[in-house]
Amino acid sequence: MPTRVSRSILSEHCYAEAMNSEFARWDVTKHQHQYNSKWGVHFPEAPPAPCPLPYAFPEQPFPQLTDGFAQLQVGKIPKTRTTPVTTRTRITRHGSQPNPVRPSSSGGEAKLTSYRPFAPARRSESYSHPTPLEDFRNSRRWPPNGYRQDDALNPQEAEDLICAGASTFKGYWDVVPNAPAGYDRFYAVMESEHQSRTDRAPFQQQAYRDISLNMTGASDSQFPWLSQEQPCMAYAFGKSAGTTTLNYWVSKSGSSNPPTKFAGDAKPRKIKLLQILDRLQRLEDGLNEDDPEEMYRYLYSTLIEDPERFGDQRHIRIDQQIADLITVLSSPKWIDFSLPKNQVVAKFFDAPDQHKKQEFYHQLLLSVELYLRIHSGDHTDKSKQKIIMQLPSIITWDLAVAQRWLENMEITKSRISSSQSTFSFDLKSKHRQKEALRFFAATLKWPNMDEIEYVLEEQDVKEKALEDRSADAMSWFSGIILPGRTLPWLIMNSLIDCDRDTGDTLKYLTHMQPASGFQYRANTYWSTQCIVGKVLGAARGVKQIAGWIGPCIYTPDLKRTECVRVKQHEALDPKLASTDVESMKERTNPLGPIETSYPVDDYEVPMPDTEDVTDLIRMEKLSFAPAKEQPASTRHLPGAPLLFDAAIFFACGGESWPMKLRYDVSFINAFPCHQGPHVLFYDFAYKAIKIDDGLVDIHDWGRQSGRISRPTSSRSSPGKKALALTNGHIKTAHEQVTNVLAIEALGVSDNEVFARAWCAHHGHSAIVANIKETCMACAIREAYAACVSVVILTEGGIVKENDTGIYGYA
């Protein structure tokens, strides 16, 4: 049952709620993607009805992958010379040259990679001789039986032996609609993604899905190019705590905030607040589309002007009314919900400034009128999609507010007298939001769960209502939450509001300062946008949920309850440009350059050493030191959190290794491959190193990997910022990654924490590859796809590691 929150409104006093985020849209007319049918959960659509407006899209088939692996032929083909193909550099296939000497990128033997167990071999399902592919997967040796080192594979053999089950990546880009030239959106496609094979973390609760919003399709579809917020937050969190996905990483290099254009100056008619609330209540049942005259009369006599009301062309059609509402909402007088500062919508419900509150509800009503007309029964799904994709960002944000309001809020009007009315607001999603908050607290092992449970029961009449505790709590418990980065802050602040023991110390957490966290009793908690959380996400017992990471290790440098902001510099990785994204599939093809034959000696099987794994590295201390220069807000606002420099001290072999968490790097969860290991084309150069075998002595990996300095001018256009100039040649991001460092951080979780801390210390983003899900070859190719120069190989800790006895829990 919906929860009713009663608010008396005499004259012009009312109440409501909402929430926020940051996002944009992408026009799919160019790529109404062949990947839609393969990305995420997809349900078949009914054949589209005839569309009264020219909004339909052409559809393209999705390239199908082979479900099974056909039997391979063992016959040989004549060895041929292949043509050099330009990838990162001009290369020659060494296996096709006389007396070939294959360069060993991993430092091993040139001819044959030594055998290392990767997974238990499986017996053949029949007594017949195994195929070369089965033999390779059982033995993990290259080449498989029946092939010699100087043989060459024909294209079909190469496809079956080299590509079967390997991760494949494709990038693409599009211009941002309604934006100046130079503003682009970037995306990455996993061509074999499905529910059981994805790099994304699942949403643990339905309420957490509100972090993303797709207004142009089914509510559960998560195609990143259709999301209102950009980058798409449905792809923000990787399967491993503290990680992100390849698509989100690629999308971050795109343009997320094109300049706002205010196209109209038309003014709406004046209307009283009580009239607005009354109309919002009526619209809960939708528009009366059976009576076009009534729709026309109310819209143009009460809300806006009909520009042709005195002629013979009255705007009786819905498409004309849509255009008029867009014109009115395009005025700069309205709240711009695309701005992060305006994305906690509930703060406008009871704004102290009565004029501002009146304007909010007026804007909400116009937005709901527009939303319902766009979603008219006369429009097919594709025509709705076409309309929305053509709208400027400021209008689509208004539609986002309208959609969340209609989904989560109901209004009840009661008469007190002939001149007074009371409006009650029913929070339809409050029970769902309470359960999601309870699950959030339990997952993070909140130290004061008894208090949280007591408050959430709402049995004590002396306690303040949950939604009345703050604007963040109102946004969360009402469910009126805009997509984007605000949801994590709304849920955490709501949790803090429900725990009186936190006092006023933690009231400064805000989405406007994302590099933040706090210590509460014996635990620390960190935003996924803070480098401390990204690094500590690999520690044992640590969980990631709804944009937060915890419970993490205690630090003696902070008070028992204290909020902190972390000083972190932008990562040093080269920014991707459209050419890097567009060439992703070609650059990372498992075969290498496409040829008529593929020399066996051009490939190897890189394998981590799973036997000799160190167990000596341990986190010694999480350290915080106040930064020398504090921001003005800290100096002038009493109680505001300080800005800290963060570091982690590690103990190893009687020595202490400090790692400063200087850079806001990203850790990209490697996409799972199928039935690895796979072979690696030699041009994907890499250097393998164990976590305890000289990693601390590598200080110039940026130079060794080919990275060059980026321009620092803020005047550069969005595209030019991604490029660097060397000897008159503009080097793109993929040209700056010529070698990948593969860090073998297997074994205990602290090994992976150390590897992540090393990356944060030196400014390198990395692919994090769990070898239980993907192989070393696919992880290295994904690093080249993402244009990052580090891969961290991990097992996600060891089996005997668990939560017992850590962070104060038994």
N, C-alpha and C positions, 0 to 999 in steps of 0.2 A: 504494500500500500504506500502511496506517496506520503511524504511527511509534510504537514502543513505548518507554515510559519506565518503567523498572523501579524500584520502591521497596520495600525490605524492611520488613515490619511485623511485629514481634515483640510479642506481647501485644496492645497497643492503639495501634499506630502505623501511619498510613496516609497516603494522598496524593490530591490531585485538582486541580480547576481551575474557573474561571468568570469572569464579567464582569458589568458593570452598566450602569445608565441610569436615566432618570426617565420615568414614564408612568402611564396610567390607562386606562379604557375608557369606551365610550359605549353606552347601550342603544339598539338599533336598532328596537325594537318599534314606535316611533312613526314612524320614517322608514327603514324597510328600503328604502333610498333608490331612487327611480326613477333615480338617477344612477349606481348601481352598474354598470350595463351599459355606461356610457360613460366611466367614470373609469379611466384606465390600461389595462394589458393585461388582457383579460378573456377567459376561456374558457367555453364553454357548459357548463352543469351538467346531469347526468343528472336525469331526473324524480325527485323525492324519494320514498323508500320510505315506507310507513306508519310513523308515529312512535308508539312506545309511550307517550311522554310528551307533554303538551300544550305543545310548543315551536315549532310551525310559525308562520311569518309570512305575512301577506298580501303579495302582490307588486303593485307598481304599475308601469305602463309608463313608459318614459323618453320625454320629449317629443322628437320627431324634428325635426331641422332639414332644410331643403330641400337636397339635394345639388347641384342645379344651379340656375341662375337662369333662370326662365321669361322668355319674351319679354314686354316691357313694352308697354302700350298708351300711345299718345301723346296720346290724346284728353284734353280739359280737362274739369274739373268746375267748377260754379259756386263762386266763392270765398265762404266762409261765415265767420261770426264764431265763434270757439271759446270755450268756457267756461274761465275762469281755473281752474287746478288748483293745489292747494297741493303744492309739493315742498319745497325748502329755505325758500322764502319764497312769498308769494302772488304769482303772476306772471300776466301777460297776454301772449298771443302777439302780438308786435308786427306780424307780417305780416297779421293779420286786422283791423287797425285802419285807420280812414281816414287817408290820407297817412302810412303807417307810417315811423318813423325807427328802424331797428334799431340798438340799442346795439352798439358794436364792442368786444368784450372784449379783443381783441388789439391795439387801438390803430390798426388799419388803416382803410381806407375803409368807410363804413357799408354801402354797397350791394353791393360785389363785392370779394371777396378777390383780390389781385393774383396772377398766375400765377407759380408757382415750380416748376421741374422737380422731381419727386419720384422718378420712375423712368422708364426709357425707354418710350415709348409703343409698344404692340404693334399690328400691323396687324389689321384685321378679317379673320376667317377666310372671309368670303364677300364677293361684290360687292354684296350687298344693303345697304340702308341700315342702319347700326348702330342697335341699340336705345339708348334713353336711358342705360341703365346702361353699355353698352359705350362710348358717347360720353363719358360722365363719366369713366370710368376711363382712357380714352385722353388726354383733354384736361386732366384734373384741374381743370376749371372747374365752378363751380356758379352758376346751374342749368345742366343739360345742354341741348343743342340741342332745340328744340321747347317749352321752358318759359321763361316770363318771370319776372321777380323778384316780380311781384305775383300769380302763380298760386298755387293750392292743390292739394295732392295728395290723392287719395282714399287710404284705408287700404292697399289693395293696392299702389298705386304707391309709397306711402311705405315700405312694407315692402321692396319690391324695390330701390328706389333708396338708401334710407338704412340699412337693417339688414343687407342682404346682405353677409356676410363680416365684419361688425363684431364685436368682442369683446363678449360678454354675461356678466354676473356675477350670481350669486345667492347670498345668504347665508341661513343658518338656524342655529338654536340648539336645544339640548336641556338639560334639567337633568342634573346628574351623579347617576347612580344611587347609592343607599346613602350619600347625603351630605345635610347640612342644607340648608334652603331658602336660595337665593341663590347656589348654586354651579352654574354653567352651562358648557356647552361650545359653542364657536362654530366655524363652518366656512364656507368659501366655495367655490362650485362654478363651474367654467368650463364653461358649457353646451355648448361645441363642442370640448372637449379630446380629443385622441387622441395617439398616439405621435409623430406628426410635427408636432404643434401643441400645445406645452406650455411652461409657464414653469419647469419643474423641470430641474435638472441630472441627467443619467443617472448611475447607479452604474457607475463604471469597472471595478469588480471585483465578483464575486459576494460576496466576503467583506464588502464595505462595506454590503451590504443588512442585515447584522445590527444596524445602528443602529436599525432599526425591527422590530417583531414584531406580526404578526397571528395570533392564536391561534384565530380564529373562522372561518377560511376558507382558501382556497388560499394556499400559502406565498409565491407571487409577487404576490398581490393587495395593493394599496396604498391601499385606501379609508381615508381619514384617520379616519373615525369608528369603524373597527374596530381601530385599533392599540392595543396595550397602553400605550405611552407617549403622553402628551398634553402639548403638541401633537405631532402625528405627525411623526417625524423624517424620513420619506420625502419630506416637503415642505419640509425645512429649508433646502435649498440651491437657489438660483436658477441659471439657465443661465449667468449672468455671475458671475465671481468676486466674492465679497463681498456677493452679493445673496441674498435669500430669496424665497419665493413669496407670492402673495396669501393663499392658504389658511393658511400658517404665520403670517403677520402677523395675520390675523383671529383665529386660534386662540390666539395669545398673550394676547389680551384676555380669554379665558375663564379658568376656574378650573382650575389644573393640580394643586393639592395639597389636596384636601379633607381634613378631619381624619380620622385613622384611628379606626375603631371596633373594639374588641376585644369580640366578642360572647360568647365562650365561656371557660370556666375548666376544662374537662375536661382531664385529664392522660393522656398516653399511658402504656403499660406500659414498664417499664425494659427496656433491651436493650443488649447489648454491641456495641462497634464492629465486631468481626469478623463478628458476625451481620448487622449492617447492610450491610457490604460484600458479604457473601455473597448477601444478598437483592437488592441492587442489580444484581449480576451476573446473577442469574436473571431479573430483570425486563427485561433487554435483549431478551429474546425475547417479551416481552409477558406478559399475564396468561393463566392457563389457564382461559379462559372456558368451556371444555367441561366443567369440573368445578366447578360452583358451590359444592359442599360444601367442596372443598379451598380455594377462595378465601375462603369464610366462616371456615373453621377457622384459617387462617394469620392473617387480619386480626384476628380477635377473641381468639385465644389468644396472639398474639405482640405485636401492635402496640397495639391499643386495646380498650376495653371495649364490649361490646354492652349498651346500657341496658335491653334487654328479654330478656336471655339466659335468665332464669328463667321466662319466660312462654311462651305459644304463638305469639308473633309475632316469632320470630327474624328478624334483619335479613339475610335471605338475598338480597334483591333488591339490584341495583346502585345504584338511586337511594337506598335506605336507607343503604348503605355510603358513598355520596358525602356524604350529609348528616352522618354520624358523623365522617368525616375532616375535613370543613369545621369542625365544632364543635371538634375537637381542635386544628386549625391556627389557630383564631381566638384562641388564648390569647396574652397579652402576653409570655409567656416566650420566644417564638421571635424570630428575627432578622426585622426589618421591612425587606424589600428595597425598599420604596417610598421609603425615605430615601436620599438621595444618598450619605451616608457609608458605607452598606452595599452599594453597587452595584459595587464591585470584589470579586467573589465569591471570587476565588482567594486572597485574603488569609485566608480561613477554612480553606483546605485543610490547611495546616500551622501553624495558629495556635499561638503559644507556650502559650496557656491550653488545656490538654487538655480541660477541661470545655466550653469554647466550641467546640472542634473537634468533640467528641462530639455536642454539640447541633446543629451544622450538618449533619452527616451524618444524624442522626436526623430533622431537619426535611426534608432532601432526600429521604429514603426515604418519609416520609409524603406528600410532595408528588408523587413519582413514582407512588405507589399511587393517589392521587387523580386525577392526570393520565390514567393508563391507564384508569381506570374511566369518566371523562368521555368518553374517546375509544373507548369500547367499540364493538364491531361492531353492537350493538343500537341505537345512536344514529345518526340521520341527521345530516348536516352542520348542518341548521337546528336540530335539538334540541341539538347541542353548542354552537352559537352562543348559543342561548337560555340554557342553563345558565351559560355563562361570563359572559354579559352581566349576569346577576343576582348574581354573586359580588362581595363587597367587594374593595377594592383590595388589601389585604394578602394575600388568597388568590390573586388572579390573578398577583401578583408571584411567589408560590411556584410557580405553574404555569409561569411563564416560566423560572425556574431549572431546573425539571424538564425542560422541553422542550429547552432548550439542552444539558443534560447528556445526555439520551438521543440527541440528534442528533450529538454530538461526542465522546463518551467511551465506551470499552469497558474492562471489567475482566477480568483473567485471574488466577485463583487457583491457586497452586502449594503443595503440601504439602512442608514441610521435615522435620517430625517429627509425631508424634501430637499435640503441643501447640503447634506453631508453623506459621504459614502466611505466604506471601508473596503480596501482591496487586500486580500490574502494571497500569498504566493505559495504554491505547493511545489516542493522540491522533489520531483519525480524520481531522481536518481540518488537520493541521499543514502538509502540503505546500501546500494551498490558501492557508493563512495566510502562509506564507513567500513565495509568489509575489505575494500582495497587498502584502506589506511591501516587496518588491523594486520593484514597480511604483510604490508610494507614494514611495519614495526617489528613483527615477529621475525621476518627474514633478516633484518639488520640487527637482531638480538638487542633491541632497545633495552637499556638498563633499568627502566622503570615501567615495565609492562603492566604491573598491577594497577598503577595509576591510569594508564591508557585504557585498559579494559573497563575500569570503573567509570571513566568519563564517557566513553563511547556507548555505554549502556543507557545513558541519559535518564537515570532513575532518580537522581537527586534534584529536587526542584530548586535548590539553592544554587546549583551550578548554572553558569551562563550557557545558553544554547550553543551548540558546536559552531554553527555558521555565523554566530554573532561575535566571535572572538577576534576576528580581524578580516580585512578584505581578502587576504589569501585563503583563510578558512571559508569565507563565503563563496569564493570562486570554486574551491575544491568540493565542498559538500553539496553545492548546487549542481555541479557538473558543467557549468558554463565556462568551459576552458578552451581558449584558443589554441590551435596547433602551434608547435614550435618548442622553444627551449624553456618556457615558463612552467610547464607541468611539474618537473622535478622540484622546483622551488615552492610551488603551491602545496604539494603533498608534504614536503619536509617541514615547512613553516606551520602547516596545519597540525602535524604531529607534535611539534614543539609547543604550539598553542594549547594542546590537550595535556601537557605535562607541566604542572605549575612549578615543579622543582627546577626547571630550567631558568626561571626568573626572567630578567630582562637582558641577560648577557647574549643570548642567541637571537635577538630580534633584528639583527642587522643583515641576515642572509637575504640576498636578493639576486634575481636573474640579471640585474645590471652589473653585478660583480661576480662573474661565473667562476673565477679561479679562487674558490673559497672552500672552506671546510670548518670543522669545529671539533673540540674535545669535550666529551661529556662523561664524567666519572672516569672509568678506566679505558674508554674506547675513543677512537677518532673516526670521523665520518667525512667523506670527501665527495665533491661533485665529480661527475665523469668528465667535466670540462677543466678540471684542475689536474696538473701534472702529478701531484702527490697521489691522487686517486688512481690515475692511469698506471703508475708504477706499482703501487701497493695492491692493485687488483690481482696480481699474480700470487700474493701471499696466501698461505693456507688459512682456511676458515673464512676467507673474505668473499662476500657475495656482491653482485651487481643487480640493482633493481630500481626501476623508474628513474634512472639518471643519477643514482647515488651508489657509492661503494663503501662497504663496511661490514662488520666492525673491523677496524684496522688497529695497528699497534699503538699503544699509549706512548706519549712523549712527555718527559719531565720538564721540557722547556715551556710548556703551556700550563695555565691554571687548570684546576679540576673541571671547570666549565668555562670555555673560552672560544670565541669565534675568531678566525684568522683569514687573512687574504694573502695569497702566495704570489710572490714576484716571479713571473715567468716570461721569458723572451720568446718571440716568434721562432719557430723551428727553422733550421737552415736549409731544409730540403728545397730543391728547385720547384717552382710552381708550374703546374701543367698548363699548357696552351692547347688550342684546338688541334694542332698537328700531332701532339702527344696522344691525345684521346682518340683521334681518328685512325691513327696507325697502330693502335693497341693490338688488334687481332693479328695483323701481319707481323708485328714485331715479336709476338710471343707465341707464334705457332709452334707446337711441339716438334714439328718436322724441321723447323728452320725455314730457309728460303725454299719456295716451291720449285721442284726440279722434276726431271723425267726419271731419275734414279737417285737412291739415297745410300751412300757408302756406310756400311756398318760402323766403320772406325770413326765416323763423325759424332758418335753418341757414346755416352757412358752412363753408369748407374750410380749416382752419388748417394752415399749412405752414411748416416751418423753412427758414431761408435756407441752402441747401447750397453757395452760390457764394462768399459773403463770409465765410470762416472764418479765424479767427486761428490763427497758428502761433508765437505769441510766448511763451506761458506755459510755464514749465518748473519741475519740482520742483528746488528748490535744496538743501534740507537736511531730513532727518528728525531732529527735535530731541526730546530727553528731559531733563527737569529733575526731580530728586528732589522729591517733594511735601513741603510743610512739616510736615505731620503724618503720621507713619508708624504703621501698625497695630502692635498689641502683639506680634504674632507675629514681625514683622520685628525689633523691638528685643530680643526675648528668645531668638530662635532663631539661632544663629551660621550665617552663610552664606545665610540666607533672602533671597530677592529683595526689592529695594526697590520702593516704590510711586512711580511716575513720572507727571508731567504730560507729555502728548505733544503735539507740534505739527509742522506741516509748513510750511516756508518756500518760497514760490514766487517766482521771478524773472519780471518782466514789464516790458518797456520801460525797463530801467535801474532799476526799483524792486523792493523786496523786500516781499512780502505774506505776513505770518505768519497761519496759520490754526490755532488751538488745537483739538485734538480733544477737546472737553469732554464731549459728550453721546453716549450709547450709542444712536444713531439706527439705523434699519434702512433698507436699500435694497431695494426690492421689484422684482424682475425683471418687466417688463411682459409680459403675455400676448400672444402673436403674434396679429395679426388676419389676415384673408385678403383679398388683392387690394385693398389700400388705395390711396390715402387714402379715408377716410370723412368724412362731414360731421358737424358738431357743432351740437347744439341750443344756441341762444344763452344759455340759462340756466346752462350750464356755463361760468361766467365764468373767464377766465384772463388772465394778463399774460405776454407773451413777452419774453424778454431774452437777449441774447447774453452769452456767458461773459466777454467783455472789455468790456462796455458798461454798467458801473455796478453789477454784482453786488456788488462789495466794499463799495459804499456803502449797500446795503440792510441795515439793522440791526433793523428792526421788522416783518419779514414776518409774524410771528405775529399782531400787531395788525391789519395790513392784510388778512390772510386771514380774520379773524374769530375767531381763537382767543382763549379766555379762560383765566384761571388755573384750575388744578385744585385741589380741596381737598387739604390735606396731612395731615389726620388719619388716623392708622393704625387708628383705631377704626371707620372707615366700613366698611360691609358691602361685599362684592365688587362688587355692582351699583352701589352709591352712589359708589364711587371713580371710576366712569366718567362721572359727571355733574358739572356745575358750575352754580352758581346765579347768575343775573343778573336783577336787578330782580324777584325773586320767581318767575322762570320758570326751570325746570331745562332747561339747554341740553344736548342730546345731542351726540355727537361730530360727526355729519354737519351739525348746525346751526352748528358752529364752523368749518366749511370753506366759505366763501362765495366764495373766489377762489383760483386755483391759479397758482403761479409756474412757468412753463415755461422752464427754462434750456437754451438751445441750446449744448451742449458738444460740438459736432461737431469732426471733425478729429483731431488727435493725442490720444493717451491721456491726456496730462497735463491736457488740458482737462476731461476727466471726473473725474480725480483732484481737480482744483481745485473742481469743483462739489460733489463728495461731501464734501470737507474743509469747504467753506462750510456745508453742512448740519450737519456734526458740530460746527462752531464755534457755530452759532446754535440747534441743537436741533431740526432739522426732518428727519423721515423723508421719503423720496422714492420715487417710481416711477422706475425706470431703464429707459428705452425705447430700444432699438436701432431706428433708423428703417429698417434693412434688413429688420426683421421685423414692425414694427407702425407704425401711423400716429399722428400727433400727437393726433388726435381721440380715438382709442381709449385712448391713454395718459392723457389728461386725464380721461376718464370713469372710468378705473380708479383714478385718484387720488381722485375723489369716492367711489368704491365703498369704498376703503380708509380714507377720512376723513383723508387726508394732503394737505398744501397745496403740495407741490413735485413737479414732474416734471423729470427730467434727460434731455434728448434727446441721444443719442450714436450714433456709428457703430461703437463698439468699437475705436477706433483707426483708423489708415489702413493701406492695403495695404503700403506700404514699411516699416512698423514690424515688427520681429521681435525675436527674442532675441539676435541677433548683437551682440557687443561690449558687452553689459550684464551687470552683476553678476558680472564676472570671467570670462565665458565668451566664447570666440571661435567 
